[in-house]
């Protein structure tokens, strides 16, 4: 039996393939530069299948970061283990490589109207956002996520670089 040194793995960890973020509500076909469904840019929607795994990972990372930021503006994950258990128990699909706020988004998207006691799911609503219900908060998150994606697109893609000739 060969000896192995645990400090030096024998092979690189296998990273899961990046799945399309498409949710079947594409608005790029009607002229939006940023899809209102998945929040990708029109060219990313069109070229997705031609992207390398690394290119897909870059897009996925940007979207997850924006979504996490928008969720953190309204919610606090108080028990990540309980949240993950609820996601698994309820058989809600989530990306394990994304943070707990993206998982919380998946949970609320699947059943915000059924959650009466957020503490039992490992999260709380920030005091500044406690006026509306969970469905209303999710609509706000979705709108902010889209607006953040549009702002990013306008800043880095739609605006010509003033420093290049």
C-alpha positions in Angstrom: 0.0 0.0 0.0 1.6 3.3 -1.1 2.2 6.0 1.5 0.5 9.3 0.9 1.2 12.7 2.5 -2.1 14.3 3.5 -0.5 17.8 3.0 -0.2 17.1 -0.7 -3.4 15.9 -2.4 -2.8 13.5 -5.2 -5.3 15.2 -7.5 -6.9 18.6 -7.8 -10.4 18.8 -6.2 -13.1 18.4 -8.8 -15.2 21.5 -9.0 -18.8 21.1 -10.1 -19.7 22.3 -13.5 -21.4 25.7 -13.6 -25.0 25.3 -14.6 -26.9 28.0 -16.5 -28.4 30.6 -14.2 -31.4 30.8 -16.6 -34.8 30.6 -14.9 -36.9 30.7 -18.1 -38.0 34.3 -17.8 -35.6 35.9 -20.3 -36.2 39.6 -21.2 -33.2 40.0 -23.5 -35.3 38.9 -26.4 -37.4 42.0 -26.0 -34.4 44.3 -25.9 -33.2 44.4 -22.3 -29.4 44.6 -22.0 -29.7 42.7 -18.7 -32.1 39.8 -18.3 -34.8 40.4 -15.7 -34.8 36.7 -14.9 -31.3 35.5 -14.4 -29.6 39.0 -14.3 -27.0 38.1 -17.0 -26.0 40.5 -19.7 -27.6 39.8 -23.1 -24.3 38.7 -24.7 -23.8 36.3 -21.8 -27.2 34.7 -22.4 -26.4 34.4 -26.1 -22.9 33.1 -25.7 -23.3 31.0 -22.6 -22.9 27.6 -24.3 -19.7 28.7 -25.9 -18.1 29.8 -22.7 -15.4 27.8 -21.0 -16.1 26.6 -17.4 -13.8 29.4 -16.1 -15.8 32.0 -18.0 -19.0 30.6 -16.7 -17.5 30.6 -13.2 -16.7 34.3 -13.5 -20.2 35.2 -14.5 -21.7 32.9 -11.7 -19.4 34.5 -9.1 -20.5 38.0 -10.1 -24.2 37.1 -9.9 -23.8 35.3 -6.6 -21.9 38.3 -5.1 -24.6 40.7 -6.2 -27.4 38.4 -4.9 -25.6 37.9 -1.6 -25.2 41.7 -1.2 -28.9 42.3 -1.9 -30.0 39.6 0.6 -27.6 41.0 3.3 -29.4 44.3 2.9 -32.6 42.8 4.3 -31.8 39.6 6.1 -29.4 38.1 8.6 -28.4 34.4 8.5 -28.4 33.5 12.2 -27.7 29.8 12.0 -26.1 28.6 8.7 -26.3 25.0 9.7 -30.1 25.1 10.4 -30.6 27.0 7.1 -28.7 24.3 5.2 -30.6 21.6 7.0 -33.9 23.2 6.0 -32.7 23.5 2.3 -31.8 19.9 2.2 -34.9 18.7 4.1 -37.2 20.7 1.9 -35.2 19.4 -1.1 -34.6 23.0 -2.4 -31.9 23.2 -5.0 -29.1 25.5 -4.0 -25.4 25.9 -5.0 -23.2 24.6 -2.2 -20.3 26.8 -3.5 -22.4 29.9 -3.0 -22.7 31.6 0.4 -25.6 31.1 2.8 -27.4 34.2 1.6 -27.8 32.7 -1.8 -29.1 29.6 -0.2 -31.6 31.8 1.8 -32.7 33.3 -1.5 -33.4 29.8 -2.8 -35.4 29.0 0.3 -37.5 32.2 0.2 -38.0 31.9 -3.6 -39.4 28.4 -3.0 -41.7 29.2 -0.1 -41.6 32.7 1.4 -45.3 32.8 1.9 -45.2 29.5 4.0 -42.5 30.8 6.5 -44.1 32.2 9.6 -41.1 32.0 12.0 -37.8 32.8 10.2 -35.8 31.7 13.3 -36.9 28.1 12.7 -35.1 28.4 9.3 -31.9 30.0 10.6 -32.5 33.6 9.6 -34.0 36.8 10.6 -35.3 40.0 9.0 -33.3 43.1 9.6 -35.2 45.6 11.8 -35.1 48.3 9.1 -37.0 45.9 6.8 -39.4 44.3 9.2 -42.5 46.3 8.0 -43.2 44.2 4.8 -43.7 40.5 4.5 -41.2 38.0 3.1 -42.7 38.0 -0.4 -42.5 41.8 -0.6 -38.9 41.7 0.6 -38.1 39.1 -2.0 -39.5 41.4 -4.7 -37.3 44.2 -3.4 -34.3 41.9 -3.5 -35.1 40.9 -7.1 -35.5 44.5 -8.1 -32.2 45.6 -6.4 -30.3 42.6 -7.8 -31.5 43.6 -11.4 -30.7 47.3 -10.8 -27.2 46.4 -9.5 -26.6 44.2 -12.6 -27.8 47.0 -14.9 -25.5 49.5 -13.1 -22.6 47.2 -13.5 -23.4 46.7 -17.2 -23.7 50.4 -17.8 -20.5 51.2 -15.9 -18.3 48.6 -17.4 -19.8 47.6 -20.7 -22.1 50.3 -22.1 -20.0 53.3 -21.2 -17.0 53.9 -23.5 -13.7 54.1 -21.8 -12.7 57.7 -21.6 -9.1 56.9 -21.2 -8.6 54.9 -24.3 -8.4 56.6 -27.7 
